[in-house]
Amino acid sequence: MAESKRDKAANKAAKKEERAAKRSKRKQTRSQMWQAFQMQRKRDKKLIPYMVLAVVGVAVAFFLLGLIWGGEWYMLFLGILVGAVLALWIFTRRLENSMYDQVGDTPGAAGWTLENMKNSVGIAWVTKTGIAANTHMDTIHRVVGNPGVILVGEGNQKRLKPMMSKEHKRVDRLLAGVPIYEVYVGSDEEAGQVPLKKLQRHMLKFPRNYKKNEVYSVSAKVDAMDAVHGGNMAGMPKGPMPQQAQNMAGMNRRMRRMQERRGGK
């Protein structure tokens, strides 16, 4: 009997700690979002007008629809909620674009972008940055996902091509039959390069040749190959992105999760 009471007390204390941790996490998220908003507002003079226009425009449109179909005040309330979600989306998109403009051609920017690709239902990405590099900071990253294996190069395309060819052959020897794609990140779209801003969207355009659970199996085989050959190149810089960009990335992910939760309600 006494033991049962102790168990109940322990469970109650654990639940209390869990609730406190969640409250603390939510508070931290709100604080970071506010900091990101203040930072973006100061350098983006169009942010607030666009956000206000989104809320007011959508609210008015919903109210007018309510006048036609009835329930105008309910529609107004609904319009304000939808407008707020749209305003939040505008904020995250402009923050993201501003962040990409700041990092520009910083070495490691493509690797950081790939690492921030999120998994979702049926979609999986396993990223390993800096699998090959040279003294000029031309770098190749590897992503194993639903399409197969994607090799992403950032830097000078001419110097990258022999490195890319070598890595392509190495992966193909181990994973015969698995599709291997090559992507070069850069601003010259006419030469087949993919701008950093469009990299994540470009990755999603590849065909889905494997299911999510198969992706992890393929990734494990490639990891085994790395283990045999000593893993990443020695001397390859880790985390080359500016601290400000890393902070904004975390805030972007939290804001996207908040949008998803709101959309699911």
PyMOL commands that set and color helices and strands:
alter all, ss='L'
color gray80, all
select helices_A, chain A and resi 2-43+47-69+72-103+109-115+157-174+189-191+196-203+212-228+243-264
alter helices_A, ss='H'
color red, helices_A
select strands_A, chain A and resi 125-133+139-145+148-154+180-185
alter strands_A, ss='S'
color yellow, strands_A
deselect
rebuild
show_as cartoon
